[in-house]
């Protein structure tokens, strides 16, 4: 596993925003570790984030291919270099969509080694965990991956003051829980022991909740209010089903908390060194919170 970088979230968001054309900034939402570090920057030590990749989600779904082609062209023309961590280069017209690489780009003037990766808002009705849409660049064809609950993750995204919006931690957590109501047991090849995918994602949700409680005694009220609004807006006819699905997703990690905690310590919890007992208590209290959803 590559050693993650520790970067200042605010400075990094500003650098990314400066490189995204102003006309496209409204179509980009930053998700993942950087978004979490930004949200919890007031907690001692969390202004720095252990990461090397910055996930940029493009939306709305109907425009993502055109947005990806425009943004990709702009960045490549300004000297950004593609990364191919799996060794798979750009595709051709004959390459199946599912075999195309995602577009990952490293800026030309940064010594820290970070890069951006383009993701997409899911199309309406996406039921599979992952969906790929083809887009073209001067280098060849790439794929835009979308996960079915990304729309939940970026709902009501917040402004940063840099021109880019960031996902709310409680919405990212909810998206992870919904995704794993039926746990994804695909092994994560680049992590020790090859843990199943759901341990990383559900563990991330627990870690975000732990951070939220460190930040505010009112975290529970805030999370419940945001979750209720998000589900009512996005799933007005399926709210009860989605609440039950989220609870199942959280419960899926009960027997895997040791593995989930170890993974979280190398990402959103890296600056804080949370103990396994504290992580287990966070899981238990989040289950209790969900009973009131």
C-alpha positions in Angstrom: 0.0 0.0 0.0 1.4 3.4 -0.9 2.1 5.7 2.0 -0.5 8.5 2.0 0.6 12.1 1.9 -0.4 14.5 4.7 -1.7 17.7 3.0 -3.4 20.8 4.3 -7.0 20.5 3.2 -7.7 24.2 2.8 -4.6 24.9 0.8 -5.2 21.9 -1.4 -8.8 22.9 -2.1 -7.7 26.3 -3.1 -5.0 24.9 -5.4 -7.5 22.6 -7.1 -10.1 25.3 -7.4 -7.6 27.6 -9.1 -7.0 24.9 -11.8 -10.6 24.2 -12.6 -12.0 26.6 -15.2 -14.4 29.0 -13.6 -17.1 28.0 -16.0 -17.0 24.4 -14.7 -16.7 24.9 -11.0 -20.4 24.8 -10.4 -20.4 21.3 -12.0 -17.7 19.9 -9.6 -18.1 18.7 -6.0 -15.1 17.5 -4.0 -15.8 14.3 -2.1 -13.8 11.9 0.0 -11.0 12.5 2.5 -10.3 16.1 1.5 -14.0 17.0 2.0 -14.0 15.4 5.4 -10.8 17.2 6.5 -12.3 20.5 5.4 -15.5 19.9 7.4 -13.6 18.9 10.5 -10.7 21.4 10.2 -11.5 23.0 13.5 -10.7 19.7 15.4 -7.1 19.8 16.5 -4.9 18.2 14.0 -7.5 17.5 11.3 -6.7 20.4 9.0 -4.1 18.0 7.5 -5.4 14.9 5.6 -3.7 11.7 4.8 -4.3 11.2 1.1 -2.9 11.5 -2.3 -6.0 11.5 -4.4 -8.6 14.2 -4.7 -12.0 12.9 -6.0 -13.9 15.3 -8.2 -17.5 14.4 -8.8 -19.0 15.9 -11.9 -22.7 16.6 -12.1 -25.5 16.8 -13.1 -25.7 13.4 -14.6 -27.0 14.5 -17.9 -23.9 16.7 -18.5 -21.1 14.7 -17.1 -19.6 13.4 -20.3 -19.3 16.9 -21.8 -18.0 18.3 -18.5 -15.4 15.5 -18.3 -14.2 16.1 -21.9 -13.9 19.9 -21.3 -12.2 19.6 -18.0 -9.9 16.8 -19.2 -8.9 18.9 -22.3 -8.2 22.0 -20.2 -6.0 20.2 -17.7 -4.1 18.2 -20.3 -3.4 21.4 -22.3 -2.0 23.0 -19.1 0.5 20.2 -18.6 -1.3 17.8 -16.2 0.0 14.3 -16.6 -2.1 11.1 -16.6 -1.5 8.4 -14.1 -2.1 4.7 -14.8 -1.8 2.9 -11.5 -3.1 -0.4 -12.9 -1.0 -0.2 -16.0 -4.0 0.2 -18.2 -3.7 3.2 -20.6 -6.4 5.1 -22.6 -8.8 3.0 -24.7 -9.9 3.1 -28.3 -13.3 3.1 -29.8 -13.2 -0.7 -29.6 -12.4 -0.9 -25.9 -15.5 -1.9 -23.8 -16.7 0.8 -21.5 -16.0 -1.4 -18.4 -12.4 -1.8 -19.4 -11.6 1.9 -19.8 -9.4 3.5 -17.1 -10.6 6.4 -15.0 -8.9 9.7 -15.7 -6.3 10.5 -13.0 -4.2 13.6 -13.5 -1.2 15.1 -11.6 -0.6 18.8 -11.9 2.7 20.0 -13.4 3.8 22.4 -10.7 3.3 20.4 -7.5 6.0 18.5 -5.6 3.5 16.7 -3.3 2.5 14.0 -5.7 -1.3 14.5 -5.3 -3.7 13.9 -8.2 -7.3 14.4 -9.1 -9.6 11.6 -10.3 -12.9 12.3 -12.2 -16.1 10.6 -11.0 -19.7 11.1 -12.2 -23.1 11.7 -10.7 -25.0 8.4 -11.3 -27.6 8.3 -14.1 -31.3 8.1 -13.1 -32.2 4.6 -12.3 -28.7 3.2 -11.8 -29.1 -0.1 -9.9 -25.6 -1.7 -10.3 -23.0 -0.6 -7.8 -20.8 0.8 -10.5 -21.5 2.2 -13.9 -19.1 3.5 -16.6 -19.6 6.2 -19.2 -17.1 6.8 -21.9 -15.5 10.1 -22.7 -12.9 11.1 -25.2 -9.6 13.1 -24.8 -6.7 13.8 -27.0 -4.9 10.8 -25.4 -7.7 8.4 -26.1 -10.9 7.2 -24.3 -11.4 7.1 -20.6 -14.2 6.0 -18.3 -16.3 8.0 -15.8 -17.2 5.7 -12.9 -20.4 6.4 -11.0 -21.6 4.7 -7.9 -25.4 4.4 -7.3 -25.6 6.5 -4.2 -23.2 9.3 -5.2 -26.2 11.6 -5.5 -26.8 11.1 -1.7 -23.1 11.9 -1.0 -23.2 15.3 -2.8 -26.7 16.4 -1.8 -26.7 19.9 -0.4 -22.9 20.2 -0.9 -21.4 23.2 0.9 -19.4 26.1 -0.4 -15.8 26.5 0.5 -15.1 30.1 -0.5 -12.6 28.8 -3.1 -15.2 28.4 -5.8 -15.7 24.7 -5.3 -18.2 22.9 -3.2 -17.5 20.0 -0.9 -19.7 17.1 0.2 -21.1 17.0 3.7 -19.7 14.3 5.9 -23.1 13.1 7.0 -24.2 12.7 3.4 -21.1 10.9 2.5 -21.6 8.6 5.5 -25.2 7.9 4.5 -24.2 7.1 0.9 -21.7 4.5 2.2 -24.3 2.9 4.5 -26.9 2.7 1.7 -24.3 1.2 -0.7 -23.6 -1.7 1.7 -27.1 -2.7 2.8 -26.0 -5.7 0.7 -22.3 -5.7 1.6 -19.8 -5.6 -1.2 -17.4 -8.4 -0.4 -15.0 -7.7 -3.2 -11.4 -7.9 -1.7 -9.4 -4.6 -1.7 -6.2 -5.8 -3.3 -4.0 -2.9 -2.2 -4.7 -3.2 1.5 -3.1 -5.7 4.0 -5.2 -8.8 4.3 -7.3 -7.9 1.3 -10.4 -6.9 3.4 -13.8 -6.8 1.7 -14.8 -3.4 0.3 -17.6 -2.8 2.7 -15.3 -2.7 5.7 -13.5 0.3 4.3 -16.7 2.2 3.3 -18.8 1.5 6.4 -15.7 2.1 8.5 -15.4 5.5 6.8 -19.0 6.3 7.8 -18.3 5.4 11.5 -15.1 7.5 11.4 -17.0 10.5 10.1 -19.5 10.1 12.9 -16.7 9.9 15.5 -15.3 13.2 14.1 -18.7 14.8 14.1 -19.1 14.1 17.8 -15.7 15.5 18.5 -16.7 18.7 16.8 -20.1 19.2 18.3 -22.3 17.9 21.1 -25.2 18.6 18.7 -23.9 16.3 16.0 -26.7 13.8 16.4 -29.4 16.3 15.9 -27.6 17.8 12.9 -27.0 14.4 11.2 -30.6 13.2 11.7 -32.0 16.5 10.3 -29.8 16.3 7.2 -30.5 12.6 6.6 -34.2 13.1 6.8 -34.1 16.0 4.4 -31.8 14.2 2.0 -34.0 11.0 1.9 -37.2 13.0 1.6 -35.8 15.0 -1.3 -34.1 12.2 -3.2 -36.4 9.2 -2.3 -39.8 10.7 -1.4 -41.7 7.5 -2.2 -39.1 5.1 -0.6 -38.0 6.9 2.5 -38.8 4.0 4.9 -37.0 1.5 2.7 -33.9 3.7 2.5 -33.8 4.1 6.3 -33.9 0.4 6.7 -31.2 -0.1 4.1 -28.9 2.4 5.8 -29.4 0.5 9.1 -28.5 -2.7 7.4 -25.3 -1.2 6.0 -24.1 0.0 9.3 -24.9 -3.3 11.0 -22.9 -5.1 8.3 -19.6 -3.9 9.9 -20.4 -5.2 13.4 -18.1 -8.3 13.1 -15.5 -6.3 11.2 -14.8 -3.3 13.4 -11.2 -4.2 14.0 -10.5 -4.2 10.3 -12.6 -1.1 9.6 -10.7 0.8 12.4 -7.3 -0.2 11.0 -8.3 1.1 7.6 -9.7 4.4 8.9 -6.5 5.0 10.9 -4.7 5.4 7.5 -7.3 7.8 6.1 -9.7 10.2 7.8 -8.6 9.3 11.4 -4.9 9.4 10.6 -4.2 12.7 12.4 -5.9 11.5 15.6 -5.0 7.9 16.3 -8.5 6.9 17.6 -8.5 3.8 19.8 -10.4 0.6 18.8 -12.6 1.0 21.9 -13.5 4.5 20.8 -14.3 3.3 17.3 -16.5 0.5 18.7 -18.4 3.1 20.8 -18.9 5.3 17.8 -20.4 2.4 15.9 -22.7 1.6 18.7 -23.8 5.2 19.2 -24.4 5.6 15.4 -26.6 2.5 15.5 -28.6 4.1 18.3 -28.9 7.3 16.3 -30.2 5.5 13.3 -33.0 4.0 15.5 -34.4 7.6 15.6 -34.2 8.2 11.9 
